[in-house]
Every structure is written in C-alpha cells, then in structure tokens.
Amino acid sequence: MSRRVARLVVDVDNPGFVLLVSLTHGINEFFSIIVPPLFPFLVPGLNIGYSEASLLVVVFFLTYSVVQLPVGPLADVYDERALLVGGTVVLACGLALVAVAPTFPLMLVGMFVAGVGGSTYHPTGMALISDAETNATHGRSMGIHGTMGSVGTVLAPALAVAIAGVLGWRAALVVAAFVGVGFAVLLYFLYPRVAPATLDRTPTKRAATDGAGNGRRAHDSSAAGSSPPSFVDAVRSTFVEEVNLQETSTQIASYLRAPSMLALIGLFLVVGAEVRAIQTFTAAFATASIGASPSYGGAMLSVTMIAAGVASMLAGYGVDLFSRARFALACFLGTAVLVAALVWLPLSALTLPIGFVLLGFVLYAVYPAANAIAASAAGGRSGSLFAVTNTAAAIGGAAGPYLLGVIADAASLEVAFLAAAGIALCGVPVALYSGQVLTRADR
C-alpha cells in the first residue's frame, strides 16, 4: 500500500526507497544549516565576530569534505543502512556537544564531530539513489532528493530561531539533537521495508553494473545469503588488505585527473560555495538590510528554502528534458542577477520575501542538474564518484561562507552578500566546460 501511495506522489522506479533516502537527506541538511540562522544570537551572546562565527561552518564542512573521501569506497562494500543510521547519530551528538560546550574551542570540536557524522550521507545516499534508478529517472529522483533536502533547510531556521527566541540558542541545538536520534531509529526499521530487491546489499565489492549502462549494482544471488561484514572488516578489506599503496595512489591520481572528473569537481566546488554562502548569510543579510529582528531573518531563510524545495522537484523534470549543462549555466546566471538585485534594489520588509523566493527557486534548481550530470557519469563506482563530487561541494561549502564572513567584517553584510553573485558567475565557464567534456566522454 505504501509503495502504491509513494508512486502516486513521485514518478520514479522505486518511489518508497527514493523518498526514505531523500528524507534522510533532509535530516542531514537540517543539521548542516541549523547553526547559521543562530548567528544573530551567537555573535552577541559569545561576543565574537562574523568571521569567527563562520569558523563553526568552516570546521563542519572541512571535516565533512575530508571524511567523505574514505566513506565513498566504504559505501561500496559496507551496509548502507548502518552508515546512514550511524552517521545521523554521530551528527546529532556533535551538535549536542556544541550546545553544551562552555568554550568556543570546544564548540569547534563539536562541529568537527558533527562533520564526521554528516560525511556519511552523500556518498552513501546519493549512490543508493543513483544505483536504484535508471538514467531515464535520474533527474526526477535527484529532484526529489533535493526537495527533501530543502525541507530540512526550511525547518532548520524556522525551528532554531523560534526555540532560540524563547529558550536560547543552546536549547535549540539540544532539541535538534533529539530529533536526529529519533529519526535514526525510524530509519533503522524502515530501510529494509522499502529497499528494492535489485539493489545489491551483499558484502562483496560492487563495481559491476546491470549491463544496461544504468549504473545499478549487480545483484549476486549466490552471495545474497552471506553475512555482511562488520565495520572493522569492511575498513580492513577496503583500505588495508591487498592494498598496494603505490598502485592505489597512481589509480587515484589518474581517476582524479580525468577531464570528466575535473569537470565534475569544478562544478560541485562552485555549487557548494554559492549555495552554502547564500544559506549562511541570508538570515543575517535580511536582518541587517532593513533593520529587522532575527526572527525576520530566519523567516527569510525559510521562505528561500521553501522555494528551493519546489524548484528541486520541478527542475528534476526539466533536467530530464533539456541539456543538463546548459540548465546549470542558466541557474548560475540567474542566481548572480537575483543576488545583485536583492542588494541594490530598495526593497522593503514586504517586497524582500519576493526576491528571496525567486532566489531560492533559481539557486536550488542547479542541484538536480549537477547531480544528474554526476549520476550519468557514475557507472559502477557511484559511491566513490559521489564521495569526490560531494567532497568538492563541501570544500566549496566551507570556503564560501568563510569568504563572506571575512568580507562582512571588513566591509558590510551587504557587500559580503553581493560577493555570492561573484561566486555564482564563476559557475558559468565551469558549466560550459562540463558540458563539453562530458559530452565527449559519452561518445
């Protein structure tokens, strides 16, 4: 019954599975964005500047990006449910540590722990969707994935600011931590009910595809009855046993130097930088631009992410119909124009939400395009590929907010927010290059 209902909502091959994995994405994004909306409370409460507050985001995403790299190949051999559930619990515990930390350095440690936990999602979750779906539905499935991520980013500022306004920012993070642990329990029990039978969950290396070029992991019925490896055994088999360091280093270097990988790395660097920079400073910019309260700034971030959720769903259909690289290029241009308009036009408290709705729509429409581009190039190494692309996005996600934080302290929040338009413009040549390189690779 649940599968039939899910199929009515989303037109993909495995709707229930795509929805559950995408909901996990929403929880992951919920935690990733929950700290920036609290900046108006954190900065005066801790007597720090925006550049220092941005370090919380930088530590999270740098850790996120570094740990994703080994998680990618691990996700190709280890139990995906364990990675998703365990990562969510560690992420929640990291934020709980931030909430109770008596000093700023210990808060940074908490963000490090949260980054370790959060790093397990994208190499695992996106690989699962890529493997479970065909190339014909990659755009729509990635659109659903992006929409649920946007739901998480909508709820984060709304709940965080509301709770912080009454109980303080520390209480807001504690509540979020309980939400994360509760969802992890739910995920543990629901995952086996919706996972498709064609998705190989055996303990063997899963580099083969289904033979149709769709990037699905081949299902080995002979191995299906074997027990999955423990986490220690999976780590040992992936990174220790039968590993020739020189040969492995050469293979990794060759893999990363391939024109198609360079194109994807560049694409996700820009996407991560522009999205996280705008997410991080939307609430603060909206508050400062019209002299409103922190709750107004949080509401503007929520409005932006509601539009982003709609965009992710609708853009998924467009991505399956048009050139994905050109679609991404149009999103970069549109983002730059809208950011500049928000800074330069004399908008009021009534008209500013319109601008943020448009910005959220265009900003997040790039995600289904970028993810579909990556999914079409994944082949049978989806875990490793998405580890690389999302590491690039996380590095960009760390650099973008920090750059804007430095500019905000040196100039103003308006100038800092305008810098996000410059980041978006960097995506134009990158999208052009990606389209050319990946088109040649498909021939």
C-alpha positions in Angstrom: 0.0 0.0 0.0 2.8 2.4 1.0 4.6 1.7 -2.3 1.5 2.5 -4.3 0.9 5.8 -2.5 4.5 6.7 -2.9 4.3 6.0 -6.7 1.4 8.3 -7.0 3.4 11.1 -5.4 6.7 10.6 -7.3 7.2 9.1 -10.8 10.4 7.1 -10.3 11.3 3.4 -10.4 11.4 2.9 -6.6 9.4 5.7 -5.0 9.3 4.5 -1.4 13.0 3.9 -1.3 13.8 7.3 -3.0 11.5 9.1 -0.5 13.2 7.5 2.5 16.7 8.1 1.4 15.7 11.7 0.4 14.1 12.2 3.8 17.5 11.2 5.3 19.0 13.9 3.1 16.5 16.3 4.6 17.7 15.5 8.1 21.3 15.8 7.0 20.6 19.3 5.6 18.6 20.2 8.7 21.7 19.8 10.8 24.0 21.3 8.1 22.1 24.6 8.1 20.9 24.9 11.7 23.9 26.9 13.1 23.9 29.9 10.6 20.4 31.1 11.5 21.6 31.3 15.1 24.3 33.8 14.2 22.2 36.8 15.4 22.1 35.0 18.8 25.6 33.6 18.8 27.6 36.7 17.7 26.4 39.0 20.5 26.0 36.2 23.0 29.6 34.9 22.7 31.0 38.4 21.9 32.6 37.2 18.6 32.7 38.5 15.0 31.1 37.0 11.9 34.4 35.6 10.7 34.8 33.7 14.0 31.2 32.5 13.9 31.8 31.4 10.3 34.6 29.1 11.6 31.8 26.9 13.0 30.6 26.3 9.5 34.1 26.0 8.1 35.1 23.3 10.6 31.9 21.4 9.9 32.3 21.4 6.1 36.0 20.9 6.0 35.6 17.8 8.2 32.6 16.8 6.1 34.6 17.1 2.9 37.7 15.2 4.1 35.9 12.3 5.7 33.6 11.8 2.7 36.6 10.6 0.6 37.2 7.3 2.5 33.4 6.9 3.1 32.9 6.7 -0.7 34.7 3.4 -1.3 33.5 2.1 2.1 29.9 2.7 1.0 30.6 0.4 -1.9 31.2 -2.6 0.4 29.6 -1.9 3.8 26.0 -2.0 4.9 24.4 1.3 3.7 21.8 1.3 6.4 24.5 1.2 9.1 26.3 4.1 7.5 23.2 6.2 7.3 21.9 5.4 10.8 25.3 5.7 12.5 26.2 8.9 10.7 23.0 10.5 11.7 23.5 9.6 15.4 27.1 10.9 15.4 25.9 14.1 13.7 23.3 14.7 16.3 25.8 14.0 19.1 28.2 16.6 17.6 25.5 19.3 17.7 24.6 18.3 21.3 28.3 18.9 22.2 28.1 22.4 20.6 25.0 23.1 22.6 26.6 22.3 26.0 30.2 23.4 25.2 31.4 26.1 27.7 34.0 27.5 25.4 34.3 28.4 21.7 37.2 25.9 21.0 35.0 23.1 22.4 32.2 24.2 20.2 34.6 23.8 17.2 35.3 20.3 18.4 31.5 19.6 18.4 31.3 20.8 14.8 34.2 18.5 14.0 32.3 15.5 15.4 29.1 16.7 13.6 31.1 16.9 10.3 32.3 13.3 10.8 28.8 12.1 11.2 27.3 14.1 8.4 30.0 13.0 5.9 28.4 9.5 5.6 25.3 10.7 3.9 26.1 11.9 0.4 28.5 9.2 -0.7 26.0 6.6 0.6 22.6 8.1 0.0 23.2 9.6 -3.4 24.9 6.4 -4.6 21.9 4.4 -3.4 19.5 6.6 -5.5 21.8 6.5 -8.5 22.0 2.7 -8.3 18.3 2.1 -7.7 17.1 4.4 -10.5 17.8 4.3 -14.3 19.2 7.1 -16.3 15.7 8.0 -17.5 14.6 8.9 -14.0 17.9 10.3 -12.5 16.7 13.9 -13.0 13.4 13.3 -11.2 14.8 11.2 -8.4 17.6 13.7 -7.8 14.9 16.4 -7.9 13.0 14.6 -5.1 16.3 14.2 -3.3 16.9 17.9 -3.5 13.3 18.8 -2.5 13.6 16.8 0.7 16.9 18.5 1.4 15.2 21.8 1.1 12.5 20.7 3.5 15.3 20.2 6.1 16.8 23.6 5.4 13.3 25.2 5.7 12.6 23.6 9.1 16.1 24.3 10.5 15.9 28.1 10.6 12.2 28.1 11.5 12.6 25.8 14.5 16.0 27.1 15.5 15.1 30.7 15.6 11.7 30.0 17.3 13.2 28.0 20.0 16.2 30.2 20.4 14.0 33.3 20.8 12.3 31.6 23.8 14.8 29.3 25.4 18.1 30.3 23.8 20.4 29.0 21.1 21.8 26.2 23.2 18.3 24.8 23.8 17.6 24.9 20.0 20.6 22.7 19.3 19.6 20.3 22.0 16.2 19.8 20.5 17.7 19.3 17.1 20.0 16.6 18.5 17.0 14.7 19.9 15.2 15.0 16.5 18.3 13.4 14.9 18.5 10.4 17.2 14.7 9.8 16.8 14.9 9.8 13.1 17.9 7.4 13.1 15.8 4.9 15.0 13.0 5.3 12.5 15.4 4.9 9.5 16.8 1.7 11.0 13.4 0.0 10.9 12.0 1.4 7.7 15.0 0.9 5.4 14.7 -2.9 4.9 10.9 -2.5 4.1 11.5 -0.2 1.1 14.9 -1.2 -0.2 14.5 -2.7 -3.8 15.4 -6.3 -4.2 17.6 -5.4 -7.3 19.9 -3.3 -5.1 22.8 -5.5 -4.1 23.5 -5.4 -0.4 26.0 -8.2 -0.3 29.4 -7.9 1.3 31.3 -8.3 -2.0 32.8 -5.5 -4.0 30.0 -4.0 -6.1 31.7 -2.4 -9.1 29.6 -4.2 -11.7 26.6 -2.7 -13.4 23.4 -4.2 -14.6 24.7 -4.3 -18.2 22.3 -1.7 -19.4 24.5 1.3 -18.5 22.2 2.4 -15.8 24.8 2.3 -13.0 22.9 -0.2 -10.9 24.8 -2.5 -8.7 24.6 -6.1 -10.0 22.7 -8.4 -7.7 24.6 -11.6 -6.9 22.1 -14.2 -5.8 24.9 -16.6 -4.8 26.2 -14.1 -2.3 22.9 -12.7 -1.1 22.7 -15.2 1.8 26.2 -14.4 3.2 26.5 -12.2 6.3 27.5 -8.6 5.8 31.0 -7.7 7.1 31.5 -5.8 10.3 32.6 -2.2 10.1 36.1 -3.1 11.1 36.2 -5.9 8.4 34.9 -3.5 5.8 37.5 -0.9 6.7 40.2 -3.5 6.6 39.2 -5.0 3.3 38.8 -1.6 1.7 41.9 0.3 3.0 44.3 -2.3 4.4 44.2 -5.8 2.9 45.7 -6.3 -0.6 46.4 -2.6 -1.0 49.4 -1.6 -3.0 50.0 2.0 -1.9 51.9 3.0 -5.0 49.5 1.3 -7.3 46.5 2.7 -5.4 48.0 6.3 -5.4 48.6 6.1 -9.2 45.0 4.9 -9.8 43.5 7.6 -7.6 45.6 10.3 -9.3 44.6 9.1 -12.7 41.0 8.9 -11.7 41.0 12.5 -10.3 42.9 13.9 -13.3 40.4 12.6 -15.9 38.8 15.5 -17.7 35.3 14.3 -16.7 36.3 14.2 -13.0 37.9 17.6 -13.2 34.8 19.0 -14.7 32.6 17.5 -12.0 34.9 18.7 -9.3 34.9 22.2 -10.6 31.1 22.1 -11.0 30.5 20.9 -7.4 33.0 23.3 -5.9 31.1 26.3 -7.3 27.7 24.8 -6.4 28.8 24.2 -2.8 30.3 27.6 -2.5 27.4 29.6 -3.8 24.7 27.6 -2.0 26.3 27.5 1.4 27.5 31.1 1.2 23.9 32.3 0.5 22.4 29.9 3.0 24.8 31.0 5.8 24.2 34.8 5.3 20.6 35.0 4.2 19.2 35.5 7.7 21.9 38.0 8.7 21.7 39.9 5.5 17.9 40.1 5.6 18.0 41.3 9.2 20.6 44.0 8.5 19.3 45.2 5.2 16.0 46.5 6.7 16.9 46.6 10.4 14.5 43.8 11.3 14.6 41.3 14.1 16.5 37.9 14.0 13.1 36.1 13.6 12.5 38.0 10.3 15.9 36.9 9.0 15.1 33.3 9.9 11.8 33.6 8.2 13.5 34.9 5.0 15.8 31.8 5.0 12.7 29.6 5.4 11.0 31.4 2.5 14.1 30.9 0.4 14.3 27.2 1.2 10.5 26.6 0.6 11.0 28.0 -2.9 14.2 25.8 -3.2 12.2 22.7 -2.4 9.6 23.5 -5.1 12.5 24.3 -7.5 14.2 21.0 -6.9 11.1 19.0 -7.7 10.2 20.9 -10.9 13.8 21.3 -12.1 14.2 17.5 -11.9 11.7 17.1 -14.7 13.3 19.9 -16.7 16.7 18.3 -16.3 15.4 15.1 -17.9 14.2 17.0 -20.9 17.0 19.6 -21.6 20.8 19.8 -21.7 21.9 19.4 -18.1 25.0 21.6 -18.5 23.0 24.4 -20.1 20.4 24.1 -17.4 23.1 24.5 -14.7 24.6 27.5 -16.6 21.2 29.3 -16.6 20.9 28.7 -12.9 24.3 30.2 -12.2 23.4 33.3 -14.2 20.0 33.7 -12.6 21.5 33.4 -9.1 24.0 36.1 -9.8 21.4 38.5 -11.1 19.0 37.9 -8.2 21.6 38.3 -5.5 22.7 41.6 -7.1 19.0 42.7 -7.2 18.5 41.9 -3.5 21.5 44.1 -2.6 21.0 47.0 -4.9 17.2 47.4 -5.2 15.4 49.4 -2.4 13.3 46.5 -1.1 11.1 46.7 2.0 10.0 44.1 4.5 7.1 43.3 2.3 8.9 43.0 -1.0 12.1 41.4 0.2 10.4 38.0 0.5 9.6 38.0 -3.2 13.2 38.4 -4.0 14.2 35.6 -1.7 11.5 33.3 -3.2 13.0 33.9 -6.7 16.5 33.4 -5.4 15.7 30.1 -3.7 14.0 28.8 -6.8 16.9 29.6 -9.1 19.7 28.8 -6.6 18.4 25.3 -5.9 17.4 24.4 -9.4 21.1 23.8 -10.1 21.2 20.8 -7.8 19.2 18.3 -9.8 21.2 19.3 -12.9 24.6 18.8 -11.2 23.6 15.6 -9.5 22.1 14.1 -12.7 25.3 15.0 -14.6 27.3 13.1 -11.9 24.8 10.2 -11.9 25.1 9.7 -15.6 28.8 9.5 -15.3 28.9 7.2 -12.3 28.9 3.8 -13.9 29.5 1.1 -11.2 31.6 3.3 -8.9 28.8 5.5 -7.7 30.0 5.6 -4.1 33.5 6.7 -4.9 32.3 9.2 -7.5 29.7 10.9 -5.2 32.4 10.9 -2.5 34.6 13.0 -4.7 31.9 15.4 -6.0 30.4 16.0 -2.6 33.8 16.5 -1.1 34.3 19.2 -3.7 30.9 20.6 -2.8 31.8 20.5 0.9 35.1 22.3 0.3 33.3 25.0 -1.6 30.7 25.0 1.2 33.4 25.7 3.7 35.2 28.3 1.6 32.1 30.3 0.5 30.8 31.2 4.0 34.2 32.0 5.3 34.9 34.3 2.4 31.7 36.1 3.0 32.4 36.3 6.8 35.7 38.0 6.2 34.2 40.4 3.8 31.3 41.2 6.2 33.8 42.0 9.0 35.9 44.1 6.7 33.1 45.9 4.8 29.4 45.1 5.5 26.9 42.3 5.2 25.6 43.9 2.0 29.0 43.8 0.3 29.5 40.2 1.6 26.2 39.0 0.2 27.0 40.6 -3.1 30.2 38.6 -3.2 27.9 35.5 -3.6 26.9 36.8 -7.0 30.6 36.7 -8.0 30.8 33.1 -6.9 27.7 32.2 -9.0 29.3 33.8 -12.0 32.3 31.5 -11.7 29.9 28.7 -12.4 29.2 29.9 -16.0 32.5 28.8 -17.6 32.6 25.7 -15.4 29.1 24.6 -16.7 30.2 25.2 -20.3 33.4 23.2 -19.7 31.4 20.4 -18.0 29.0 20.1 -20.9 31.8 19.9 -23.5 33.9 17.4 -21.6 31.1 15.0 -20.5 29.6 15.1 -24.0 32.9 14.0 -25.5 33.2 11.3 -22.8 29.8 9.8 -23.7 30.7 9.4 -27.4 
